[in-house]
Amino acid sequence: MSGNSGGPGISSEGLDPRRRRLLFRSWHRGIREMDLVYGRFADAQITALSDVELDDYEKLLELRDQQVFDWVFGAQPLEAAYDTPVFRRLLAFHDGGKTIK
């Protein structure tokens, strides 16, 4: 995982418009912790996500930050509708939330 904690660690140059928009949205959330959850994941994975995974990722970005925060950090059980391969990748990337600082 990137040691970056202040903003995008990758350049949006060269990304298609959709990925560029998702990268920006990942780093500009309502709460700082979610900037780190989504932003670090996007830095590392945005170029590798398939179109279907991008669809699922967009759906996650539409949710309230607190809801996803609770799922990532185990405060609430994940709703079945959001138990997607991309969410599992997000969890694995963050090692169950233990590495967020």
Sequence and secondary structure as in RCSB ss.txt:
>XXXX:A:sequence
MSGNSGGPGISSEGLDPRRRRLLFRSWHRGIREMDLVYGRFADAQITALSDVELDDYEKLLELRDQQVFDWVFGA
QPLEAAYDTPVFRRLLAFHDGGKTIK
>XXXX:A:secstr
     SS SS  TTS HHHHHHHHHHHS SSHHHHHHHHHHHHHHTTT  HHHHHHHHHHHHS HHHHHHHHTTS
S   GGG  HHHHHHHHHTGGGTT  
